[in-house]
Every structure is written in structure tokens, then in C-alpha cells.
Amino acid sequence: MENLVDRVPSGVKDVVITGFPDWNKIPKIIFATGAFVFFAFSIYTGAAGVFTTMVQRPMHLLFMLFLFPFLKSSGIFKEKSVPEAIFNAFLAVAGVVCMTYIIQNWVRFYDEDLTALDMFISTLTVILVLEFTRRAIGLPLVIIAVTAMFYAYFGSYLPGAVSHRGYSFERIINMCVVGTEGIFGIPLGVAATFIILFIYFAAFLQASGAVRSLMGLAMSLSGRQVGGPAKMAVVGSSMMGTISGSTVANVTSTGSITIPLMIASGYPRHVAGAIEACASMGGSFTPPIMGATGFVIAQFLGVEFFDVILAAIIPAVLFYTGLFAMVHNRSIKLGMRGMPKSELPPFLGALSDSFHVLIPLGILVYLLYERYTPMLAAFYGLIALLICANLRKKTRTSLSQALKAIYAGARMMLQVTSACAAAGIVIAMLNLSGLGHKLGYLIIQLSGGSLLLALFLVQIAAMILGMGLVTVASYTLLAVVCAKALVDLGASEMGVHMFIFYFSLTGTITPPVMLAGFAAAAVAEAPPFQVGFSAVRFGLVAFIIPYMFVYSPSLLMQGPGWQILLNSFTAVVGVVSLASALEGYLYGIISNALRVLLLVLAILLVVPHYLSSLIGLAIFMACVIVRIAARKKENTQGPCEGE
């Protein structure tokens, strides 16, 4: 029988040029040349060190503005038509001209008033960034950025607390382009230095076939258990998250295998899609890569990236523990069984096949632990990957796959760079108008000084923004507006930023706009909203964990070791209790009264108070003992319900 590992897609797909007609492959050759030079520039700066800020960041944006018209059609003209080609050629050339001009004149911009040509180039830069963002991630962030600029211009006409003196068009454009307050601010700086090398690391991991190796390991670990396909989705997506850091990419890669397997095993289509969407969301906050946002968090906090990795470990464990428990209980209730041994790889064989591609990840984490810069750690990790992957025939990276990885890396950066650049415009307008400080003050006022209520208000805002924006954009905007207000109310800085990060991610599975939910629904051929609401139920623990670590910083590895261990243990038991309460299963089907008790116990266990945790732990253990005894009694009398 065919081994399931053979069904996992290997390598990366080649890019498709949609912005130009196929004129003897000339557009593809131009794109390939640009992408390769971009790769060489990024690798060089990773090894030798970055250029001056106002050279490094505009150079990064130069390549992105040049490449995006090749990969993203305008939607204005017919795809691959001559008018489309002319428009895209203009955009590509304009991007190179504008960034080159800024690189050559940035020092003068600080010392002199902007000339008419300076204003024209700067205005065109803003327009290019907005068009880039529209094509890469859609209209929502463009609308927010344009609204912010209008607000800065017309502020004097607005009533009450939101009014301000208003700023001229020249002042607005200057704020957006000159210096590091706007487009070339911290978010783009992180994209141009740290994120780009990790993106290439992820692309080469995929090119080497690491996805197939890691999925084989996930299959061997969980495939034969009760509800094997669903648990494969959980384990596989957590592993995939260490590679891609993208929720939607996680769904489309691992989900293309796990969702059909879950459906074939008897799971309802919407449940299969929900489990994969939820598991993939967790991959985006699973160390060591954590998508793009972890690097931005480190920059905002002024800490090492490894500190962010440490802070993310326990919350990620809690999330996957809760999700795994939910899946286990649901699988037993549905009468699911494990998969046949003949379809699964043996554990030792899977470990042998994947061990060499895990070595570069280990090296990457070790270098970060030793406080190497993320750029240098990613550079050495990439070198280690190229060596280790080529030790085995199965993962040997051919020249063709290496080139595809370079092209794929450029393609994957489009969303991140556009989000960071457009977010810079919004941040510039918030700082210029003072609205950021006003909104923070408004949060404190509306919450009445209550940290809990303020957290809830920020949660709602993060979930709404997370529905329509990529995570790095929604996090960045809220971090600028809300983080200081929450810190002023008594929360730790790391806790606040991780709180915003988590709830920005939950928007990917929360209806009505849920990128991961729609992707999973498409693979499962299920109603999207059914998938979304089921995903929220499976991932409910993700909506609770952020409150846990805000009130208990020990869950972010902050505090004495004994406190970290104790609070982590009671939190794990708490999420298991929550899963049992939600699914109504604890060593057999349980009564509604016991479900309510388990829900109360979950609250007691996750509250950071020793007395409540100990009481909750004692009662939960008593419930487990009683249920085990009842299960044995039921087994002596006949089959247990749900078996």
C-alpha cells in the first residue's frame, strides 16, 4: 500500500509571471535576474553587515517595487495584455528611479527644504507603496493609510478630542518619506534585515523537501493514535509553522494532505477544515521563526529576538496541548480510530529521514541563544541547511529547486514588505497628528482604569484588524496605539506585545473575514462560516492564553524557575480541563453538571493565584480518579459509550 509520506508535496513551485505577456520568456528572465540580485544583496548584508539605515531600507524596497508588478496583476487592465504590460513596466521603472533618488539624496533631505523634484519623487513613492500594498494584501490597509493621511490634512475641521491643527500636503509627504518615521521606519527595517533572511531560510527548507520529512515524522508520531489524521494535522502544522510562519501557507500545504484524510476517516468536512485552520494558526506563533511579527516585537521592545522566542514557548505548548486534547476527545466521541500501520512510516525511519533537516533548525536556535544577531544566525542556518540537505539524496537541492527557492523567497516577501511599508505611513500620521496618544488615553478612559476591561477592548480591536490585515500590520498598528496604555495600567511590556500578537492572529480563524478559515474551507469543500465557527471552538484556548500570560508573566519565562514550572503545570491542567468541559468527555461521556464543574476548575487553574490553582488541581485530580473508577465499572458491565 502507498505510504502517505509519498503524497506530501515536495519542493517549491515555480513563480508565475502574470503582469506581462510571455514575450519569448523575456519578462521571466528579467524577473529572475532581479530576484537573484535581491537574494545576493540580502545574503551579503546578512554576512557582512547592513548598510546605513537610509540605504539598506530603500534598497530593500527598491527590489520589492521592481518585482511586484511581475507577480501581481493590476486588476485594471486585462491580465497579460499590452496595456497591462506598459502600466507594470512604468511601475517597475518608477520604483527603481524613486528609491535610487532617495538613496542618493537622503542626507540633503535632512539639511534642506524639499525641492519640487523632491516632492514629486516623494509623492510618487507614497503612491507606489499604496499600489504595491493593494496588490500584495488587498485594500483594507490601503484604506487605513489613505484615511490616516486625510485625517492628518483635515484635522482642523474635525470636532472634539479627535481634532488637531491640520498639516499641509508637503508636511504629510515629508513625514511619510524623509527619515525613519514613516515608510522607512522600524517595520520596514525589520523586513529589510531580519525577516528577509528567515524567509529565504524557510524557502530553502521547503525546496529541500523538509516539509515531506517533517510530515513523515508527524505521521509516525500520531497517525496510529485515536483520531490519527486529526492529530497528524495538529502535530504536522506545528512543525510546519517552524518553517513557514504563515497560517494560510500552513493550511494549503499540510492541509492538502490532512484534511482529505480526516474526511475519509469520518470527520465532518467542516470539522476537518476547522482543525487544520486552528492548528495552522498556532504554527504562526510557534518558535523559532514565528512568522514576521516576532522580529518586529523584538525591535519595539528593544530586546534580543531570542527573548521573544523564550516568551513564546509556554503559550505555544499550552495552545497545542488544549487543541490536542480537544481533538482527542472529539475523536473518541465520533468513534474515530488510528490509521493502518501499513500506510504510515515507522518512527525510527521517519526520524532518520528528518534528523538531518532538523540540524539547521537546531543550529539556528543555538546561535540565537548565543545572542548572534538574527541576520547572522539566519545566514549560518542557511549555510548549514544547504550542507545538511545535500547529505541525503531525498533532500538534495538541485540547481532548479534552488532557483525556485530564490524566486519563492521574493514572492513571499511581497506581503510582508508591503504591510511594513504601508504600516509606516499610518504610524507616521498617528505620530504627526497625535492620534496615537489620544487613542491610548481613550482606552484608559473607557476602561475606567481596569486592566481587564482595557485588555478586552484591545482584544476586540486586534481581532477586527486581524480579520482584514496580515498579522504584522495589525500588530504594528495596535502596538503603536495601545501598548503604552496597557503598560501604564500595570501589564508587563512583553505580556502586552504578545497579547496584541496573539489576538491579531485569531482574526485569521474568526468570522466573518478569516483567511485561514476560507483556505481550509476551500480544501475541505465545506461552508466557510461553519469552518470558522468550529475553528473558534477548537481554538478557544487561544482566546484565553493571552489573558493568562498578561496576569502571570511566569508563563512568558519571566520570574523564578519554580514559579515558571508551577504555573506552567497548573495552566496545562487547566487547558485540559477546559477541553474536557467543551467536548463533554473525560474518560467517557460526562454529565452537564460535571462539564460546568470542569469549566470552573479550568478558570481556577489558569488564574495566577497559588490557593486557587491548588484547589483547582486537587478537585480536578479527584474528578479524574472518579471518572477512571466509573470507566472501569462501565467496562465490566459492557462497552463504554463513545467507544
N, C-alpha and C positions, 0 to 999 in steps of 0.2 A: 504494500500500500504506500502511496506517496507520502513522504514526510512533509509535515506542514511548513517546516522551515523553507522548503523549496518554493513555497507560494509567496514568500515575502519579497517584495520588490528590492532589487539591489542596485546600487549606484545612484546617480542623479540624472535627471532628464536634461536634454539639451535645451537651450533657450530658443524661443520662437520670436522672430522679428516681426512685429505687427505694425510698426509705424511707417514702414517703407515697402514698396514693391520689391520683388525678388529680381533685381536687375543684375543678372549674372553673379548673384551672391555678393555683390559689392557692399550693400548695407551690412550684411552679416560680417564681412571681413573688417569693415570699419568699426563695428561694434566690438568684435573680438579683439582688435588692436587696442581700443580704448579700455576694455575690461582688463586686458593683460597689463597695460601700463598702470592702471589703477591698482591692480594686485601688487605689482612690483613696487610702486610708491608706498603702499601700506606696509608691505613686508620690510622695506628698507627703513622706514621710520620706526617700526617695531624693534628692529635690531640695533639701529644706530642712534635712535632718539628722535623726538619730534622737532619740527622746525618752530620758529616763532609762532605764537598763537594766531596772529593775523596773516600767517602764511599757511599753516597747517589746515586750519578750518576752511578758508576759502578754496584751497586746493582740493580738499575732500569734496566740497560742494561743487566745484568745477567738474569733476568727473561724474558726479551724480546728475548734474544738469545736462551734461553731454549725453549720458547713456539713457536717461529715462524716455526720451522721445522714440527710441528704437523699440522699447519693450511695452510701452503703454499707449494705445491708440487714443486719439483726442476725443472721439465720440462726436466731433463736429462735422468732419468730412467722412466719406466712405473709407473704410479700412483698406489700406494699401493702394489708395488712389493717388493720382499725381498731386491734386491739391493738398491731400494729407501729407504727402512726402515733402512738399515745399514748406508747409507750415512747420513740420517737425524739424526739417533742416534748419529753418530760421531759429527755432528754439534752441537747438543744439549749439549752433554757432554763437547765438546771443549769450548763452550760459558761459561758454568759454571766454568770450570777449569781456563780459561783466566781471567775472572772477579774476581774470588776468589784470584788468584795470584796477580792481580793488587791491590786489596783491602789490601792484606797483606804486599805488598812491596812498596806502593806508596811513603812513606816517604823516603825510601832508594833511590828511583829513582831520587829524587831531590839532594841527597848528593853525590852519587857515579856514576861512569860511568856504562852504561848498560853492563851486562854480556852477554854471548852467549845465555843463557837461557832467560834472559830478552828480548833480541832482537827477539828470536823465538816466545815468548808469544805475544809480541807487534805486530809483523808482522802477526801472526795468528789472532789477534784481528782485525786488519785492514781488512784482507780477510773476516772474519766472518761478519763484518759490511757491506762490499760491497755485499756479498751474501744475507744477510738479506734485504738490500735495493733493490736488483734486484728482489727478490721475492715479497716484500711488495708493491713497487710502480713502478717497471719496470727499464729498462736500462738507460733512459736519465740521471738521477742523478749519476748513477754509472760511465757512460762515462765521465761526467764532473769531477767527483772526480779523476778518473784514469788519465785523461788528465792533471789535475792540478798537480798531483804528477810527471808525466813525465815532465811537464814544469819546476817544481822545480829542477828536476835532470839534464835536458839537457839545462838549461837556458843559459849556456855559449856558446852554439852552435847557438843560435838564433840571428838574425840581429837587429840592430837599437834599438829603445826605449824599445822593449819587452825583450831584453837580460838582463841577470844578471849573477853573478859569478858561479851559479850552486851549488847544495848541494848534499852531499853523501846520500846513501840509509839509513845509520844509522841516519843521522840528520833528514831526512824526517820522518822516522818512529817515532823517538823521539818526533818530533813536533806534530805528529798525536795522540800519546797515552799518553805521560808523561805530567801531569799537565792539565790545563783547557784552553789551546789554541786550541785544536783540537777536537777530538771526545767527550771529556768530557767538552766541552765549554758551553757557555750560552744557546744555543738552547736545548741541551740535559738536561741541568739543569732545564730549564723551563718545559720540558716534564716530568721530574722526580719528580717535586714538585707540580706545579700548574695544569698543563694540565691533569694529570692522575686523579686527584680527580674530576675535572669537567667532564671528560669522564665517570667516574662512576656515577656521578650525572645524566648525560644525559641517561645512560643505565638504571638506575633505574626509571627515568621518563617514558621511553618507556615501561619498564616492568610493570609499574603501570597502563598502558592504558591511560596515559596522552595525547598521540597523538590523540586517539579517542575523548577524551573530548575537546581538543583544536580545532580539526577539526569540531566537532559539533558546537562549538561557532562560528567558521569562517563561517560555512554553514548558521547559523541563522542570522548572520550579513549581509551577502552579497548574499545569494542564490536566494532571490526573486527579486533582482535588475536586470536591463537590463544586459544581459551577465552574469547571475549569476554564472555558472560553472567557467568561466574565472576569475571572481573576487574572487570566492572561492579559486582558485589556488593562487592568489596574497596574500590574507589575510592568508590562511592556511599555505603557505610556509614561510611567515614572522614569524608566530607563531612557526612553526616547527624549524625555524632557531635558535630560542632561546633555543631549546633543543639540536639539533644535531650539529649545526655549520658546517655541511658538505653539500656541494652543491649536490653531487651525491646522498647521502643518502636522502636528501630532495626530489629530483626528484623521486626516486624509492618508497618513502613512500607516500607522498601526491599525487605525480603524478599518482600513480596506481589507484587513485580514480578520480582525477580532469581531467586528460587527456581523458579517455573514456567518461566522462560526457560532456566535451567540444565537442568532436567529435559527440556524439549522439545529441547534441543541434544544430549542423550545422556548427561548425567551421571546416575549412580545417585541415587535420591531421598535416601538418607542422606548422600551426599557433598554434594549441593546444600544440604541443610539445615545440614550441618556448616560449610561455607564461609561461609554467611551468618551463622550464630551466632558464629563466630570473628571475622569481620570486624566484626560489631556490637559485640562485647566490646571490641575495640580502639578503637571510637569513644568509649567511655566514659572513656578516658584520653588522648584527643586534644585538645590545646589548640584554642581558648581557653577553652571552657566546662568540660569535664571533669566533667560531672555536678555533684553537690553536694559531693563529697568534697574537691575541690581547695581550696575555701574553708575547710573545716574544717582541712585540713593547714596552710594559711597561719596560721590562728589558733593552732593548737597550737605551731607553730614561732615565732610572733611575727614573721613576715616579710610582705612585700608579696605579694599574690596573683600579681603578675607574675613574681616569683621562682619560684613554683611552676610557672607556665606555661613559663618558660625551662627548668626542670629536666625537664619532661615532653616537650620537643620531640624530643630524640635517641632516647629509648626508644620513642616513638611511631613515629618513622621506622624504627627497627630492627625493630619488630614488623611493620609493614606491608610492609617490604622482604622479611622472611622469609616472610610469608604470601603475598605476591605471587609470590615465587619458587616456593613450594610449589604454588600454583595453576597457574603456568605449566608446571612440569614435569609435573604430573598431567594437565593438558590435552593436552600433546603426546603423552604415553603413551596417553591414551584416544582420540587421533586427533581431538580437537575442532578446530573451525575458528571463524573470526570470523563475525560476523553480517552479513547483507546490508547494503550501503550504503544501500539504499532505506528500510530500517527505522530508520536512525539519523540523528540531527540532524547537520548539518555543524558542525565545531568552531567556526568563526567565528560562525555563527549562535547556537550554544549559549552561547558566551562573551558575545555581545551580550545574549542573553536573561537571563543570570545576573549580569552585571557589576554592575548597579545594586543587587542584593540582597547582593552581596559587600562593597559600600562600607560598610554599617553594621558588619559584622564587622571590617573594617579600622579603622574609627574606634574601635571598642571596644578592639581590641588596642593601638592607638596611645595611647589615653587611659590604659590600664593601664601601658603603658611609661613614660608621663609621670608615673606614680605618683599618678594620680587614685584616689580610693577606689573599690573595686568597685561600690559603690552608685551613685556619681555617674557612673562610666563606663557602667554599665548604663542609667542614666536617659538620658544623652545618646545612647547607642547606640540606645535605643528611639525617641527622637525622630527620629534620623537614619533609622531604619528606616521609620517612618511617612511621612516625607517621600519617601525614595527609592522605596519600594514603590509609592507613588501616582504616580510619574512615568510608569509604564507601565501600559497597560490590563490586561495579563495578570496583573499582581501587585497591582492596585489593591485595597485592603482596604475592602470595603463595611462599612456600619454593622453589618449582621448578622454578618459574619465577625469584626469587632472585638469584638462582644459575646461571640461564641462563644470567642474567644481569651481573654477575661477569665474566662469560666467554666472553660475548659480549664486556665488557669493555676492557679486554685483547686483543681481536681481533681488536677493533677499535684503540687501541694504536699502533698497528704494523706500520701503515703508518706514524703516527706522529713521533714515536721514530726513525724509520729507516731514515726518512727525516732529523731529527735533528742531528743524529749521522753522516750521510754522509755529510751533510752541514758543520759540524765541520771540516771534512777533507779538504774540499775546502777552508774554511776560514783560516785554518792553513797554507795551501800552498800559499794563497794570501798574508798573512802577512809575511811568510818566504821569499818569492820572491820579495815582494814589489809591486806586480802587482796591488793590490787593490788601492794603492795610485796613480799608473800610470794611471789606468783607470779613476779614478776620475779627474785627471788632464787633461786627454784626452777629457773628456766630456766638461770641461770648455773651452778647446781649440776649439773643434768643434763647440760649441755653440757661440763662439765669445763673451763670457761674457753675453749672453742673457739668462735670466732665462726661458723665454717661450720656446726657442729652446732646452735648456737643459732638461726641463721637457718633451718635445716631444720625445727626444732621449731615456730618461729613460722609458717613456711610451711604446715605441716600444720594448725595451729590456724586460720590465716586462711582456708584452703580449706574447712575444715569449717564455720566460721561463715558464709563467703560462700555456701555452698550454701543456707542457710536464711534468711539475713538480707539486707536490702538493703545495698548496699556501704557507705553512710555509717555504718550501725550497726555492722557488723562491723569496719570500720576504726577507729571511735571506741573501741570496747571494747578492741581489741588495742593501740591506740596508748597508752591509759592503762596497760595491764598490762605490755606488753612493750617499748615503745620505749626506756625508760631503760636496761633491762638490756642491750639490743643496743648502745646508745651507750657504756655502760660497758665493753663488750668491744672497743671501738675503731672502730665504724662511725660515719659522719657522721650528723648528725640528719636532714638531708634524705634521705639514702640510706635510712635506717631507715623513715621515714614513707612514702616512695614504695614501698619493698619491701612493707610491710603493705598499702598501697593496691592494688598490682598483684595480690597473691595473694588479696585479698578479692574482686577482680573475676573471677579464674579460676574461682571457685566457681560462676559463672553458666553455665559450659560443662562443668563436671566432674561426672560421675555420682556418686551416684545422684540428688541434688537439684540440678537445673540449669535455672534459669528460662529462660535464653536457648535452651538445648537443647530444652526442651519446646515453646517457642514456635515454633522453627524446624521441629521435627518435625511440629507440627500443620499448618503451612503446606505442608510437603513431603509430608505423609501418609506418613511413614516411621517405623520403630520408634525411639522416643526414645533408647534406650541405644546403638543403632547411630550415631545422630546425635551423641550425646555423646562416645563414644569416638573417633569420626572427628574431631570438633572439637578434642579434646585433641591429636590427632596433628598436625592442621593448625596448631594454635596452640602447638606445643611451644616455640617460641622465646619465648613469653610466660612460660614457666616458667624460662627461663634468664636473660632480660634483667635481672630484679631482682638476681640474684647479680652480674651484670656491673657494674651501677652502684653496688652497695654496695662492691665491691672497687676500682672505678675511678670515683671521683666526677667525673672529667672528662666522663663520659657524662651527667652532670646539669648540665653547663655550669659546673663548678667547677674552677678551675685556669687555667694559662696557655693562651692561644689555640692555640698549636702542639700542645700536648698534647691538647686537645679534638679538634682536626682529625685528628690521627694515630690516636688511639684510636677515634674515630668511624668512620674509614675502615676500619681493620682489623676493627672489630666488624661493619660492613656486609658485608665479605667473609666474615666468619665465619658470619653467619646464612645467606648464600647457599650457602656450603659445607655447612652443616647441612641446608638444604633439598634440595640435590643428593644428600646421603647418605641422607636419609629416603625420597626418592622414587626413588632409583636411576637418576637421569638427569642427565647432563652432556654436552650436545651428542651425545645418543644414549644408549641403554641401556648402563649400566656394570656391571662385574662386582662381586661381593660384596666382593672384596678392595679395590677402589677405593672402594667405599662406606665400608668401615671406615677407610681412609686419610683420606677426606674428613671423616669424623666426628672423627678425631683432629685434623685440621687446624682444624676448627671450634673445638675446645677450645683449641688453641694460639692461635688468632686472637682469641678473646674473653678469654683470660687477660690481665690488665693488666700485662704484662711485655714490655719492648721486644724482647729477644732472641727470646722465644718467638713474638711477633707477626711479627717479620721472617722468622723461619724458616718459620712457617706461611704467610705471604704468598708467599714465594718458591716453596715447594713447590706451593701452590695454583695459582699462575700457570703453573708447569711442567705441572701436570695439565691446565689449560685448553688450553695450546698443544698438548699431545699429543692431547687429545680433538678439537680442531679439525682437526689433521692427519689423525687417523683418520676423522673425519667426511667430509673431502674425499675421502679414499681410498675410503670406502664409497659416496659419491655417484658416483664414476667407475665403480664396479662394479655399481651398482644402487640401488634405493630403500633408504633407511635405516630400520631397524626403529623402529617408533613413529611413523612419519610417516603 
